[in-house]
Amino acid sequence: MAAAVEMVRERWRPAVGWVTCVPSLERPDLVPDLAERIASSLELPFVRCVGKKFPTGPQTSMENSYQQAHNLEDAFEIEPNEVRAGSVLLVDDVVDSRWTLTIFAAHLLAGGSGPVFPLALAMTAKSGG
């Protein structure tokens, strides 16, 4: 976590104004706990503003980009009264296809946030680059 905080401080702070995260039905406390600790270390508010409505298949099991995007379609809901204006650090644990971060960023922007800075702790081998 310390390396993530240092990276945000060096590259994105003071641009980032608040922190949120990608929810998980399988590990509901893992990413929010991490995001909250990062926010605290950066002295920023942590806001849970997006929830997952139903389970989805693992992105790594999808055969192509269309299936990955379709797998996440309508799976998330935003709490419009919770989204803050200003730029946001979006925290996730593992990136498989990058579609989750893309869809979340679109939801946050549509909800009134400023620019979205995605931060993932790891990428799967299948996610590439």
MMTF fields as JSON, N, C-alpha, C and O atoms, coordinates in Angstrom:
{
  "mmtfVersion": "1.0.0",
  "mmtfProducer": "UNKNOWN",
  "numBonds": 515,
  "numAtoms": 516,
  "numGroups": 129,
  "numChains": 1,
  "numModels": 1,
  "chainsPerModel": [1],
  "groupsPerChain": [129],
  "chainIdList": ["A"],
  "bondAtomList": [4, 2, 8, 6, 12, 10, 16, 14, 20, 18, 24, 22, 28, 26, 32, 30, 36, 34, 40, 38, 44, 42, 48, 46, 52, 50, 56, 54, 60, 58, 64, 62, 68, 66, 72, 70, 76, 74, 80, 78, 84, 82, 88, 86, 92, 90, 96, 94, 100, 98, 104, 102, 108, 106, 112, 110, 116, 114, 120, 118, 124, 122, 128, 126, 132, 130, 136, 134, 140, 138, 144, 142, 148, 146, 152, 150, 156, 154, 160, 158, 164, 162, 168, 166, 172, 170, 176, 174, 180, 178, 184, 182, 188, 186, 192, 190, 196, 194, 200, 198, 204, 202, 208, 206, 212, 210, 216, 214, 220, 218, 224, 222, 228, 226, 232, 230, 236, 234, 240, 238, 244, 242, 248, 246, 252, 250, 256, 254, 260, 258, 264, 262, 268, 266, 272, 270, 276, 274, 280, 278, 284, 282, 288, 286, 292, 290, 296, 294, 300, 298, 304, 302, 308, 306, 312, 310, 316, 314, 320, 318, 324, 322, 328, 326, 332, 330, 336, 334, 340, 338, 344, 342, 348, 346, 352, 350, 356, 354, 360, 358, 364, 362, 368, 366, 372, 370, 376, 374, 380, 378, 384, 382, 388, 386, 392, 390, 396, 394, 400, 398, 404, 402, 408, 406, 412, 410, 416, 414, 420, 418, 424, 422, 428, 426, 432, 430, 436, 434, 440, 438, 444, 442, 448, 446, 452, 450, 456, 454, 460, 458, 464, 462, 468, 466, 472, 470, 476, 474, 480, 478, 484, 482, 488, 486, 492, 490, 496, 494, 500, 498, 504, 502, 508, 506, 512, 510],
  "bondOrderList": [1, 1, 1, 1, 1, 1, 1, 1, 1, 1, 1, 1, 1, 1, 1, 1, 1, 1, 1, 1, 1, 1, 1, 1, 1, 1, 1, 1, 1, 1, 1, 1, 1, 1, 1, 1, 1, 1, 1, 1, 1, 1, 1, 1, 1, 1, 1, 1, 1, 1, 1, 1, 1, 1, 1, 1, 1, 1, 1, 1, 1, 1, 1, 1, 1, 1, 1, 1, 1, 1, 1, 1, 1, 1, 1, 1, 1, 1, 1, 1, 1, 1, 1, 1, 1, 1, 1, 1, 1, 1, 1, 1, 1, 1, 1, 1, 1, 1, 1, 1, 1, 1, 1, 1, 1, 1, 1, 1, 1, 1, 1, 1, 1, 1, 1, 1, 1, 1, 1, 1, 1, 1, 1, 1, 1, 1, 1, 1],
  "groupList": [{"groupName": "MET", "atomNameList": ["N", "CA", "C", "O"], "elementList": ["N", "C", "C", "O"], "formalChargeList": [0, 0, 0, 0], "bondAtomList": [1, 0, 2, 1, 3, 2], "bondOrderList": [1, 1, 2], "singleLetterCode": "M", "chemCompType": "L-PEPTIDE LINKING"}, {"groupName": "ALA", "atomNameList": ["N", "CA", "C", "O"], "elementList": ["N", "C", "C", "O"], "formalChargeList": [0, 0, 0, 0], "bondAtomList": [1, 0, 2, 1, 3, 2], "bondOrderList": [1, 1, 2], "singleLetterCode": "A", "chemCompType": "L-PEPTIDE LINKING"}, {"groupName": "VAL", "atomNameList": ["N", "CA", "C", "O"], "elementList": ["N", "C", "C", "O"], "formalChargeList": [0, 0, 0, 0], "bondAtomList": [1, 0, 2, 1, 3, 2], "bondOrderList": [1, 1, 2], "singleLetterCode": "V", "chemCompType": "L-PEPTIDE LINKING"}, {"groupName": "GLU", "atomNameList": ["N", "CA", "C", "O"], "elementList": ["N", "C", "C", "O"], "formalChargeList": [0, 0, 0, 0], "bondAtomList": [1, 0, 2, 1, 3, 2], "bondOrderList": [1, 1, 2], "singleLetterCode": "E", "chemCompType": "L-PEPTIDE LINKING"}, {"groupName": "ARG", "atomNameList": ["N", "CA", "C", "O"], "elementList": ["N", "C", "C", "O"], "formalChargeList": [0, 0, 0, 0], "bondAtomList": [1, 0, 2, 1, 3, 2], "bondOrderList": [1, 1, 2], "singleLetterCode": "R", "chemCompType": "L-PEPTIDE LINKING"}, {"groupName": "TRP", "atomNameList": ["N", "CA", "C", "O"], "elementList": ["N", "C", "C", "O"], "formalChargeList": [0, 0, 0, 0], "bondAtomList": [1, 0, 2, 1, 3, 2], "bondOrderList": [1, 1, 2], "singleLetterCode": "W", "chemCompType": "L-PEPTIDE LINKING"}, {"groupName": "PRO", "atomNameList": ["N", "CA", "C", "O"], "elementList": ["N", "C", "C", "O"], "formalChargeList": [0, 0, 0, 0], "bondAtomList": [1, 0, 2, 1, 3, 2], "bondOrderList": [1, 1, 2], "singleLetterCode": "P", "chemCompType": "L-PEPTIDE LINKING"}, {"groupName": "GLY", "atomNameList": ["N", "CA", "C", "O"], "elementList": ["N", "C", "C", "O"], "formalChargeList": [0, 0, 0, 0], "bondAtomList": [1, 0, 2, 1, 3, 2], "bondOrderList": [1, 1, 2], "singleLetterCode": "G", "chemCompType": "PEPTIDE LINKING"}, {"groupName": "THR", "atomNameList": ["N", "CA", "C", "O"], "elementList": ["N", "C", "C", "O"], "formalChargeList": [0, 0, 0, 0], "bondAtomList": [1, 0, 2, 1, 3, 2], "bondOrderList": [1, 1, 2], "singleLetterCode": "T", "chemCompType": "L-PEPTIDE LINKING"}, {"groupName": "CYS", "atomNameList": ["N", "CA", "C", "O"], "elementList": ["N", "C", "C", "O"], "formalChargeList": [0, 0, 0, 0], "bondAtomList": [1, 0, 2, 1, 3, 2], "bondOrderList": [1, 1, 2], "singleLetterCode": "C", "chemCompType": "L-PEPTIDE LINKING"}, {"groupName": "SER", "atomNameList": ["N", "CA", "C", "O"], "elementList": ["N", "C", "C", "O"], "formalChargeList": [0, 0, 0, 0], "bondAtomList": [1, 0, 2, 1, 3, 2], "bondOrderList": [1, 1, 2], "singleLetterCode": "S", "chemCompType": "L-PEPTIDE LINKING"}, {"groupName": "LEU", "atomNameList": ["N", "CA", "C", "O"], "elementList": ["N", "C", "C", "O"], "formalChargeList": [0, 0, 0, 0], "bondAtomList": [1, 0, 2, 1, 3, 2], "bondOrderList": [1, 1, 2], "singleLetterCode": "L", "chemCompType": "L-PEPTIDE LINKING"}, {"groupName": "ASP", "atomNameList": ["N", "CA", "C", "O"], "elementList": ["N", "C", "C", "O"], "formalChargeList": [0, 0, 0, 0], "bondAtomList": [1, 0, 2, 1, 3, 2], "bondOrderList": [1, 1, 2], "singleLetterCode": "D", "chemCompType": "L-PEPTIDE LINKING"}, {"groupName": "ILE", "atomNameList": ["N", "CA", "C", "O"], "elementList": ["N", "C", "C", "O"], "formalChargeList": [0, 0, 0, 0], "bondAtomList": [1, 0, 2, 1, 3, 2], "bondOrderList": [1, 1, 2], "singleLetterCode": "I", "chemCompType": "L-PEPTIDE LINKING"}, {"groupName": "PHE", "atomNameList": ["N", "CA", "C", "O"], "elementList": ["N", "C", "C", "O"], "formalChargeList": [0, 0, 0, 0], "bondAtomList": [1, 0, 2, 1, 3, 2], "bondOrderList": [1, 1, 2], "singleLetterCode": "F", "chemCompType": "L-PEPTIDE LINKING"}, {"groupName": "LYS", "atomNameList": ["N", "CA", "C", "O"], "elementList": ["N", "C", "C", "O"], "formalChargeList": [0, 0, 0, 0], "bondAtomList": [1, 0, 2, 1, 3, 2], "bondOrderList": [1, 1, 2], "singleLetterCode": "K", "chemCompType": "L-PEPTIDE LINKING"}, {"groupName": "GLN", "atomNameList": ["N", "CA", "C", "O"], "elementList": ["N", "C", "C", "O"], "formalChargeList": [0, 0, 0, 0], "bondAtomList": [1, 0, 2, 1, 3, 2], "bondOrderList": [1, 1, 2], "singleLetterCode": "Q", "chemCompType": "L-PEPTIDE LINKING"}, {"groupName": "ASN", "atomNameList": ["N", "CA", "C", "O"], "elementList": ["N", "C", "C", "O"], "formalChargeList": [0, 0, 0, 0], "bondAtomList": [1, 0, 2, 1, 3, 2], "bondOrderList": [1, 1, 2], "singleLetterCode": "N", "chemCompType": "L-PEPTIDE LINKING"}, {"groupName": "TYR", "atomNameList": ["N", "CA", "C", "O"], "elementList": ["N", "C", "C", "O"], "formalChargeList": [0, 0, 0, 0], "bondAtomList": [1, 0, 2, 1, 3, 2], "bondOrderList": [1, 1, 2], "singleLetterCode": "Y", "chemCompType": "L-PEPTIDE LINKING"}, {"groupName": "HIS", "atomNameList": ["N", "CA", "C", "O"], "elementList": ["N", "C", "C", "O"], "formalChargeList": [0, 0, 0, 0], "bondAtomList": [1, 0, 2, 1, 3, 2], "bondOrderList": [1, 1, 2], "singleLetterCode": "H", "chemCompType": "L-PEPTIDE LINKING"}],
  "groupTypeList": [0, 1, 1, 1, 2, 3, 0, 2, 4, 3, 4, 5, 4, 6, 1, 2, 7, 5, 2, 8, 9, 2, 6, 10, 11, 3, 4, 6, 12, 11, 2, 6, 12, 11, 1, 3, 4, 13, 1, 10, 10, 11, 3, 11, 6, 14, 2, 4, 9, 2, 7, 15, 15, 14, 6, 8, 7, 6, 16, 8, 10, 0, 3, 17, 10, 18, 16, 16, 1, 19, 17, 11, 3, 12, 1, 14, 3, 13, 3, 6, 17, 3, 2, 4, 1, 7, 10, 2, 11, 11, 2, 12, 12, 2, 2, 12, 10, 4, 5, 8, 11, 8, 13, 14, 1, 1, 19, 11, 11, 1, 7, 7, 10, 7, 6, 2, 14, 6, 11, 1, 11, 1, 0, 8, 1, 15, 10, 7, 7],
  "groupIdList": [1, 2, 3, 4, 5, 6, 7, 8, 9, 10, 11, 12, 13, 14, 15, 16, 17, 18, 19, 20, 21, 22, 23, 24, 25, 26, 27, 28, 29, 30, 31, 32, 33, 34, 35, 36, 37, 38, 39, 40, 41, 42, 43, 44, 45, 46, 47, 48, 49, 50, 51, 52, 53, 54, 55, 56, 57, 58, 59, 60, 61, 62, 63, 64, 65, 66, 67, 68, 69, 70, 71, 72, 73, 74, 75, 76, 77, 78, 79, 80, 81, 82, 83, 84, 85, 86, 87, 88, 89, 90, 91, 92, 93, 94, 95, 96, 97, 98, 99, 100, 101, 102, 103, 104, 105, 106, 107, 108, 109, 110, 111, 112, 113, 114, 115, 116, 117, 118, 119, 120, 121, 122, 123, 124, 125, 126, 127, 128, 129],
  "secStructList": [7, 2, 2, 2, 2, 2, 2, 2, 2, 2, 2, 6, 6, 6, 6, 7, 7, 3, 3, 3, 3, 7, 7, 7, 1, 1, 1, 6, 6, 2, 2, 2, 2, 2, 2, 2, 2, 2, 2, 2, 2, 2, 6, 7, 7, 5, 7, 7, 7, 3, 3, 3, 7, 1, 7, 7, 7, 7, 4, 4, 4, 7, 1, 1, 2, 2, 2, 2, 2, 2, 2, 2, 6, 6, 7, 3, 3, 3, 7, 6, 6, 6, 7, 7, 1, 1, 7, 3, 3, 3, 3, 3, 3, 3, 3, 1, 1, 1, 2, 2, 2, 2, 2, 2, 2, 2, 2, 2, 2, 2, 6, 6, 7, 7, 7, 3, 3, 3, 3, 3, 3, 3, 3, 7, 4, 4, 4, 7, 7],
  "xCoordList": [0.806, 0.0, 0.86, 0.497, 1.967, 2.836, 3.313, 3.391, 3.631, 4.081, 2.958, 3.206, 1.738, 0.598, 0.386, 0.16, 0.459, 0.294, 1.398, 1.132, 2.63, 3.758, 3.579, 3.851, 3.122, 2.909, 1.845, 2.021, 0.752, -0.313, 0.206, -0.057, 0.933, 1.496, 2.408, 2.343, 3.249, 4.225, 3.603, 4.009, 2.62, 2.092, 0.778, 0.564, -0.111, -1.477, -1.916, -2.903, -1.236, -1.635, -1.053, 0.142, -1.702, -2.998, -4.184, -5.285, -3.978, -5.084, -6.243, -7.404, -5.944, -6.983, -7.64, -6.963, -8.998, -9.723, -10.458, -10.803, -10.702, -11.397, -11.104, -10.542, -11.481, -11.145, -12.408, -13.237, -12.539, -13.585, -12.977, -11.781, -13.798, -13.237, -14.246, -15.443, -13.735, -14.533, -15.015, -14.197, -16.324, -16.818, -16.676, -16.589, -16.655, -16.589, -17.594, -17.628, -18.41, -19.344, -18.626, -19.057, -17.521, -16.781, -15.937, -15.839, -15.328, -14.48, -14.938, -14.255, -16.086, -16.705, -15.892, -16.112, -14.967, -14.22, -12.801, -12.188, -12.275, -10.869, -10.52, -9.683, -11.143, -10.788, -11.256, -10.503, -12.478, -12.856, -11.908, -11.595, -11.455, -10.515, -9.214, -8.689, -8.702, -7.481, -7.688, -6.873, -8.777, -9.04, -9.198, -8.73, -9.85, -10.029, -8.686, -8.464, -7.804, -6.472, -5.644, -4.916, -5.755, -5.052, -5.584, -4.81, -6.909, -7.511, -7.04, -6.689, -7.033, -6.594, -5.143, -4.809, -4.288, -2.87, -2.679, -1.748, -3.574, -3.499, -4.312, -4.351, -4.965, -5.834, -6.93, -7.193, -7.57, -8.668, -9.903, -9.79, -11.088, -12.293, -12.409, -12.068, -12.9, -13.216, -14.734, -15.434, -15.244, -16.683, -17.028, -16.494, -17.925, -18.453, -19.65, -20.695, -19.507, -20.594, -21.064, -22.009, -20.428, -20.844, -20.984, -20.118, -22.061, -22.284, -22.461, -22.802, -22.231, -22.422, -23.778, -24.077, -24.607, -25.981, -26.083, -26.951, -25.213, -25.296, -23.928, -23.098, -23.683, -22.397, -22.198, -23.153, -20.969, -20.601, -19.518, -18.841, -19.363, -18.297, -16.944, -16.855, -15.89, -14.547, -14.182, -14.406, -13.628, -13.238, -12.222, -12.202, -11.392, -10.377, -10.995, -10.338, -12.251, -12.899, -13.575, -14.039, -13.632, -14.272, -13.289, -12.084, -13.819, -12.976, -12.48, -11.437, -13.219, -12.81, -13.332, -14.051, -12.956, -13.311, -14.818, -15.328, -15.541, -16.998, -17.61, -18.463, -17.194, -17.729, -17.379, -18.189, -16.178, -15.769, -16.642, -17.085, -16.894, -17.745, -19.176, -19.809, -19.682, -21.053, -21.238, -22.311, -20.208, -20.237, -20.533, -21.138, -20.116, -20.276, -21.469, -21.783, -22.13, -23.247, -24.321, -24.805, -24.675, -25.721, -25.401, -26.298, -24.174, -23.822, -23.597, -23.621, -23.382, -23.067, -24.12, -24.748, -24.299, -25.191, -24.479, -23.745, -24.708, -24.064, -25.049, -26.249, -24.544, -25.338, -25.102, -24.118, -25.993, -25.731, -25.523, -24.789, -26.14, -25.968, -24.625, -24.239, -23.92, -22.627, -21.439, -20.363, -21.622, -20.522, -20.14, -21.0, -18.872, -18.37, -17.867, -17.418, -17.952, -17.31, -15.805, -15.36, -15.044, -13.6, -13.061, -13.8, -11.773, -11.121, -11.103, -11.082, -11.111, -11.262, -10.224, -9.912, -9.705, -8.832, -9.724, -10.394, -9.739, -10.55, -9.645, -8.766, -9.849, -8.968, -9.61, -10.791, -8.802, -9.213, -8.043, -6.904, -8.329, -7.245, -6.522, -5.305, -7.26, -6.653, -7.396, -8.626, -6.642, -7.222, -7.062, -5.959, -8.193, -8.156, -8.297, -7.411, -9.395, -9.676, -9.598, -9.56, -9.574, -9.652, -11.063, -11.293, -12.022, -13.393, -14.033, -14.826, -13.715, -14.307, -13.937, -14.806, -12.664, -12.237, -12.857, -13.227, -12.973, -13.576, -15.041, -15.487, -15.783, -17.209, -17.393, -18.274, -16.585, -16.668, -16.381, -17.092, -15.339, -15.002, -16.171, -16.49, -16.808, -17.96, -19.097, -19.725, -19.367, -20.41, -20.073, -20.934, -18.832, -18.439, -18.538, -19.043, -18.062, -18.144, -19.593, -19.951, -20.423, -21.85, -22.524, -23.495, -22.008, -22.565, -22.085, -22.555, -21.148, -20.704, -19.303, -18.904, -18.537, -17.158, -16.311, -16.732, -15.119, -14.127, -13.347, -13.825, -12.144, -11.319, -11.124, -11.078, -11.008, -10.86, -9.445, -8.981, -8.767, -7.417, -7.501, -7.703, -7.35, -7.463, -6.171, -5.073, -6.323, -5.184, -5.523, -6.447, -4.776, -4.942, -3.632, -2.552, -3.735, -2.536, -1.826, -0.615, -2.582, -1.968, -2.769, -3.939, -2.102, -2.743, -2.524, -1.458, -3.532, -3.35, -2.513, -2.401, -1.931, -1.122, -1.969, -1.485, -3.25, -4.129, -4.47, -4.82, -4.374, -4.766, -3.743, -4.065, -2.536, -1.529, -0.98, -1.226, -0.213, 0.443, 0.473, 1.046],
  "yCoordList": [-1.182, 0.0, 1.26, 2.261, 1.217, 2.397, 2.835, 4.032, 1.882, 2.226, 2.893, 3.83, 2.415, 3.021, 4.457, 5.35, 4.675, 6.024, 6.938, 8.074, 6.451, 7.248, 7.606, 8.738, 6.643, 6.909, 7.982, 8.884, 7.89, 8.895, 10.259, 11.258, 10.31, 11.595, 12.208, 13.411, 11.395, 11.908, 12.28, 13.264, 11.505, 11.698, 12.458, 13.244, 12.234, 12.738, 13.709, 14.418, 13.77, 14.672, 16.024, 16.038, 17.144, 17.391, 17.265, 17.705, 16.674, 16.568, 15.736, 16.049, 14.686, 13.804, 14.451, 14.913, 14.473, 15.099, 14.143, 14.505, 12.919, 11.921, 10.534, 10.394, 9.503, 8.118, 7.265, 7.415, 6.371, 5.352, 4.044, 3.978, 3.004, 1.708, 0.862, 1.15, -0.177, -1.176, -2.197, -2.8, -2.404, -3.385, -4.811, -5.052, -5.737, -7.157, -7.898, -7.717, -8.732, -9.541, -10.699, -11.157, -11.171, -12.307, -11.895, -12.64, -10.709, -10.199, -8.773, -7.813, -8.623, -7.307, -6.299, -5.095, -6.757, -5.819, -5.546, -4.564, -6.386, -6.289, -4.948, -4.21, -4.632, -3.411, -2.154, -1.182, -2.134, -0.935, -0.634, 0.527, -1.677, -1.469, -0.858, 0.084, -1.386, -0.858, 0.591, 1.46, 0.847, 2.204, 3.184, 4.32, 2.748, 3.625, 3.94, 5.066, 2.965, 3.2, 4.125, 4.98, 3.954, 4.861, 6.282, 7.234, 6.417, 7.745, 8.387, 9.567, 7.614, 8.133, 8.603, 9.669, 7.809, 8.173, 9.449, 10.218, 9.665, 10.858, 12.023, 13.11, 11.776, 12.773, 13.235, 14.427, 12.23, 12.477, 11.723, 10.724, 12.202, 11.446, 10.166, 10.137, 9.107, 7.863, 7.776, 7.949, 7.505, 7.456, 6.172, 5.906, 5.371, 4.198, 4.686, 4.998, 4.754, 5.317, 4.401, 4.74, 3.257, 2.321, 0.942, 0.502, 0.273, -1.072, -2.056, -1.675, -3.307, -4.365, -4.997, -5.434, -5.05, -5.53, -7.044, -7.608, -7.712, -9.163, -9.72, -8.991, -10.998, -11.614, -11.672, -11.818, -11.557, -11.705, -12.764, -13.081, -13.302, -14.277, -13.59, -12.383, -14.345, -13.761, -13.226, -13.894, -12.037, -11.433, -12.307, -12.327, -13.017, -13.868, -15.03, -15.621, -15.371, -16.483, -16.045, -16.888, -14.752, -14.243, -14.366, -14.169, -14.688, -14.957, -13.705, -13.743, -12.59, -11.391, -10.146, -10.234, -8.989, -7.72, -7.499, -6.964, -7.904, -7.753, -8.533, -8.004, -9.774, -10.584, -9.986, -10.022, -9.442, -8.832, -7.629, -7.482, -6.765, -5.595, -6.028, -5.505, -6.977, -7.454, -8.128, -8.039, -8.792, -9.461, -8.469, -8.838, -7.24, -6.232, -5.307, -4.475, -5.456, -4.576, -4.624, -5.695, -3.476, -3.316, -4.005, -4.158, -4.421, -5.116, -4.153, -4.574, -2.881, -1.906, -0.814, -0.481, -0.265, 0.877, 1.949, 1.659, 3.167, 4.298, 4.955, 5.007, 5.447, 6.229, 7.693, 8.284, 8.288, 9.633, 10.692, 11.654, 10.544, 11.538, 11.413, 12.295, 10.33, 10.107, 10.555, 10.821, 10.639, 11.03, 12.476, 13.352, 12.706, 14.052, 14.705, 14.035, 16.012, 16.757, 16.662, 16.377, 16.893, 16.837, 15.48, 14.505, 15.447, 14.23, 13.164, 13.457, 11.917, 10.792, 9.711, 9.427, 9.123, 7.953, 6.73, 6.535, 5.897, 4.688, 3.488, 3.191, 2.799, 1.706, 0.353, 0.13, -0.535, -1.921, -2.811, -2.352, -4.086, -4.983, -5.552, -5.408, -6.2, -6.857, -6.449, -6.435, -6.117, -5.77, -6.964, -7.468, -7.404, -8.489, -7.93, -8.114, -7.259, -6.81, -5.302, -4.82, -4.56, -3.099, -2.578, -1.377, -3.453, -3.009, -2.535, -1.594, -3.151, -2.728, -1.276, -0.469, -0.942, 0.432, 1.392, 2.511, 0.961, 1.812, 2.093, 3.238, 1.061, 1.227, 2.06, 2.918, 1.822, 2.615, 4.079, 4.962, 4.33, 5.728, 6.402, 7.554, 5.704, 6.276, 6.575, 7.63, 5.66, 5.885, 7.094, 7.932, 7.176, 8.281, 9.615, 10.589, 9.666, 10.901, 11.295, 12.469, 10.314, 10.598, 11.067, 11.822, 10.618, 11.01, 12.358, 12.843, 12.973, 14.313, 14.433, 15.513, 13.344, 13.453, 14.195, 14.444, 14.53, 15.059, 13.901, 12.767, 14.173, 13.112, 11.94, 12.108, 10.738, 9.505, 8.983, 8.788, 8.759, 8.209, 6.772, 6.554, 5.768, 4.37, 3.86, 4.154, 3.097, 2.485, 1.034, 0.752, 0.118, -1.31, -1.835, -1.406, -2.757, -3.29, -4.311, -4.498, -4.977, -6.012, -6.159, -5.787, -6.707, -7.053, -8.536, -9.072, -9.191, -10.597, -10.672, -9.696, -11.827, -12.012, -11.836, -11.352, -12.227, -12.123, -10.676, -10.386, -9.747, -8.374, -7.614, -6.573, -8.112, -7.506, -6.206, -5.817, -5.529, -4.276, -3.616, -2.532],
  "zCoordList": [0.0, 0.0, 0.0, -0.619, 0.672, 0.757, -0.621, -0.896, -1.487, -2.84, -3.639, -4.398, -3.466, -4.161, -3.695, -4.511, -2.402, -1.851, -2.366, -2.761, -2.364, -2.858, -4.331, -4.733, -5.138, -6.559, -6.763, -7.582, -6.027, -6.155, -5.732, -6.402, -4.642, -4.182, -5.233, -5.489, -5.837, -6.797, -8.134, -8.751, -8.592, -9.941, -10.007, -10.93, -9.035, -9.187, -8.115, -8.311, -7.008, -5.941, -6.258, -6.55, -6.244, -5.631, -6.584, -6.254, -7.759, -8.714, -8.17, -8.435, -7.416, -6.898, -5.682, -4.763, -5.698, -4.603, -3.686, -2.562, -4.155, -3.339, -3.878, -4.964, -3.126, -3.467, -3.411, -2.513, -4.383, -4.363, -4.848, -5.131, -4.945, -5.325, -6.083, -6.102, -6.698, -7.403, -6.379, -5.684, -6.273, -5.298, -5.805, -7.009, -4.882, -5.216, -4.348, -3.131, -4.977, -4.201, -3.506, -2.448, -4.109, -3.555, -2.349, -1.374, -2.414, -1.322, -1.005, -1.364, -0.336, -0.184, 0.631, 0.5, 1.462, 2.31, 1.823, 2.241, 0.956, 0.577, -0.074, 0.446, -1.184, -1.915, -1.179, -1.118, -0.615, 0.143, 1.307, 1.571, 2.0, 3.095, 2.579, 3.172, 1.488, 0.891, 0.455, 0.766, -0.265, -0.758, 0.402, 0.328, 1.456, 2.62, 3.284, 3.728, 3.351, 3.937, 3.05, 3.552, 1.723, 0.805, 0.98, 1.077, 1.021, 1.204, 2.502, 2.527, 3.567, 4.86, 4.802, 5.32, 4.171, 4.051, 3.236, 3.476, 2.269, 1.42, 1.992, 1.415, 3.143, 3.772, 2.819, 2.664, 2.178, 1.248, 1.723, 2.433, 1.33, 1.681, 0.857, -0.326, 1.506, 0.822, 0.729, 1.727, -0.48, -0.709, -1.446, -2.522, -0.864, -1.567, -2.373, -1.803, -3.675, -4.477, -5.599, -6.312, -5.768, -6.809, -6.187, -5.432, -6.503, -6.002, -7.137, -8.257, -6.847, -7.831, -7.594, -6.482, -8.639, -8.499, -8.512, -7.846, -9.257, -9.363, -9.751, -10.293, -9.481, -9.828, -11.34, -12.103, -11.745, -13.155, -13.265, -12.287, -14.455, -14.671, -14.639, -14.863, -14.363, -14.362, -15.745, -16.755, -15.785, -17.055, -17.802, -19.032, -17.06, -17.696, -18.457, -19.315, -18.158, -18.862, -20.162, -20.93, -20.413, -21.633, -22.805, -22.646, -23.958, -25.127, -25.85, -26.503, -25.739, -26.476, -25.766, -24.771, -26.298, -25.688, -25.639, -24.655, -26.691, -26.699, -25.541, -24.828, -25.342, -24.251, -22.89, -21.963, -22.776, -21.515, -21.184, -20.044, -22.166, -21.941, -21.645, -20.728, -22.415, -22.234, -20.875, -20.279, -20.391, -19.096, -17.964, -16.958, -18.125, -17.07, -17.291, -16.44, -18.434, -18.768, -17.681, -17.314, -17.186, -16.159, -14.838, -14.008, -14.612, -13.375, -12.211, -11.054, -12.495, -11.457, -11.402, -12.406, -10.21, -10.064, -9.258, -8.314, -9.643, -8.992, -8.036, -8.307, -6.934, -5.983, -6.343, -5.899, -7.144, -7.675, -6.6, -6.827, -5.453, -4.39, -3.684, -2.917, -3.939, -3.287, -4.136, -3.601, -5.441, -6.33, -6.046, -5.955, -5.91, -5.629, -6.906, -7.836, -6.927, -8.01, -7.783, -6.671, -8.803, -8.665, -9.073, -9.211, -9.258, -9.734, -8.644, -7.448, -9.106, -8.196, -8.493, -9.649, -7.431, -7.536, -7.429, -6.414, -8.474, -8.529, -8.269, -9.078, -7.156, -6.727, -7.03, -6.764, -7.591, -7.815, -7.415, -7.338, -7.161, -6.765, -7.974, -8.091, -8.882, -10.041, -11.298, -11.329, -12.332, -13.621, -14.558, -14.768, -15.116, -16.092, -17.511, -18.345, -17.773, -19.135, -19.314, -20.446, -18.239, -18.196, -18.409, -18.275, -18.738, -18.94, -17.651, -17.673, -16.545, -15.277, -14.988, -14.657, -15.112, -14.866, -15.87, -15.515, -17.116, -18.152, -17.838, -17.918, -17.485, -17.181, -15.918, -15.868, -14.915, -13.697, -13.969, -13.49, -14.738, -15.06, -15.769, -15.474, -16.691, -17.394, -16.415, -16.504, -15.485, -14.473, -13.593, -13.326, -13.152, -12.29, -13.02, -12.463, -14.254, -15.035, -15.285, -15.18, -15.617, -15.84, -14.557, -14.599, -13.421, -12.132, -11.633, -10.604, -12.358, -11.993, -11.454, -11.018, -11.469, -10.982, -12.011, -13.141, -11.578, -12.503, -13.09, -13.091, -13.592, -14.176, -13.22, -12.002, -13.812, -13.039, -13.223, -14.347, -12.104, -12.1, -11.604, -10.409, -12.501, -12.063, -11.435, -11.908, -10.372, -9.7, -9.399, -8.636, -9.997, -9.721, -9.158, -9.563, -8.231, -7.606, -8.474, -8.356, -9.353, -10.188, -11.488, -11.57, -12.482, -13.758, -13.999, -13.699, -14.539, -14.895, -16.156, -16.898, -16.394, -17.609, -18.841, -19.865, -18.76, -19.917, -20.26, -21.404, -19.278, -19.519, -20.356, -20.929, -20.431, -21.296, -20.764, -19.622, -21.641, -21.488, -20.24, -20.128]
}
